[in-house]
């Protein structure tokens, strides 16, 4: 495909796939919690089916969000002395999505820093019926898909073939989670800084979505237009931070080996 003849498309796909995997860890954990209520011989089947449903849910949400973002005609014109904006469906989705990511990421970072235990999230009634567990998993998938989808939109908005890149990233990440669900879960839980890094990326993506929405609605604040944040800056920041974190993990591993 022509879109993959450009380096930006590959960078977006690899970066987005990595973020989808890390952001999907919580989903894997909650799916496992629900599946463990079943007899042992059905747990694996429920887990794989749950991840499959997560993939379908995210792809459907991608198409619906992409449709809403295509609404570029302004339906409200705001004209104040210090603020002007031509509000469109596209800008509203991006703006609300950015606020959601900021709220979600800062809340999760605060939770991890304070090391609190959200026991109510894991306390679910005993379920025996396979269909009841699958229904619960579907609801979990819907809730956990929003930050993933908004991240995908923020990372690829304006990139040629964005929808194709997002769908491929979702499919690849889910397949990887299906194959390595347990090792991935153990790795991220063993190295919580990886999750913290991904949450920090979400803050960057959230700000980018808000700025993008303001720019697309021709927003001016005190007669100053809101500019676009080049995605190359975001990709570089993510790649650089990830590289540093991988070096830190390697150093920590070496220190543990030396101590033994």
Secondary structure, DSSP 4 states (H G I P E B T S, - for coil): -GGGGSHHHHHHHHHHHHHHHHHTHHHHHHHHHHHTTS-HHHHHHHHHHHHHHHHHHHHHHHHHHHHHHT--S-SEEEE-SSEEEEE-HHHHHHHHHHHHHHHHHHHHHHHHHHT---HHHH-------HHHHHHHHHHHHHHHHHHHHHHHHHHHTTSTTHHHHHHHHHHHHHHHHHHHHHHHHHHHHH-HHHHHHHHHHHHHHHHHHHHHHHHHTT-EETTEE-----HHHHHHHHHHHHHHHHHHHHHHHHHHHHH-
